[in-house]
Amino acid sequence: MSETKDCAPDVPGAQRRTVRSYVVRGGRLTPGQRRGLEQHRDYLLEAGSGRADWQQIFGRTAPVILEIGFGMGDSLCQMAAAEPDKNFVGIEVHPPGVGRLLNQAAAAQLSNLRVYMGDAVAVLDDC
């Protein structure tokens, strides 16, 4: 689902595709991943609300580390747990990975991790 835009106003019919940062992969949510998405929404951030205020989101001032495309979330969760003095933000389009990471974050009681579920290009443009 790519948008097209006029490439140049003086070139009739010239168009280009919008950049996407991902290819949606198939896959089903396990019951645990679905539970993570439903029960641990407090870790999720919503794109579309404008520039992010990290101090308000995390309730503190700290360096923010961004990981784009964290997959199933194992390394992001480990980094956040290992460096509690930093805030971590992950962006991932794959719901099973997001659900798994939310479960991991909740189990580890991480307060320095937040997640956007969506296309990184759109999230970065907005936030």
WOJOQUI-V654713 format. One record per backbone hydrogen bond with DSSP energy under -1.0 kcal/mol. CO is the residue of the C=O (numbers start at 1). NH is the residue of the N-H. E is the energy in kcal/mol with one decimal. If there is no record, write none. Layout:
BEGIN
[[CO:NH:E] [CO:NH:E]]
END
This chain:
BEGIN
[[3:18:-1.6] [5:16:-1.4] [8:11:-1.6] [11:14:-1.8] [14:7:-2.2] [16:5:-1.4] [30:34:-2.5] [31:35:-2.2] [32:36:-2.2] [33:37:-2.1] [34:38:-1.9] [35:39:-3.4] [36:40:-1.7] [40:43:-1.6] [41:44:-1.5] [43:115:-2.7] [53:57:-2.7] [54:58:-2.7] [55:59:-1.4] [63:87:-3.1] [65:89:-2.8] [67:91:-2.4] [70:73:-2.3] [73:77:-2.5] [74:78:-2.2] [75:79:-2.6] [76:80:-2.4] [77:81:-2.2] [78:82:-2.1] [79:83:-1.6] [83:86:-1.9] [87:65:-3.2] [88:114:-2.0] [89:67:-2.7] [90:116:-3.0] [91:69:-3.5] [92:118:-1.2] [94:98:-1.8] [95:99:-2.9] [96:100:-2.2] [97:101:-2.5] [98:102:-2.6] [99:103:-1.8] [100:104:-2.3] [101:105:-3.0] [102:106:-2.2] [103:107:-2.4] [104:108:-2.1] [105:110:-2.3] [112:88:-3.2] [114:90:-2.1] [115:45:-3.3] [116:92:-2.1] [119:123:-2.4] [120:124:-2.9] [121:125:-2.1] [122:126:-1.9] [123:127:-3.4] [127:52:-1.9]]
END
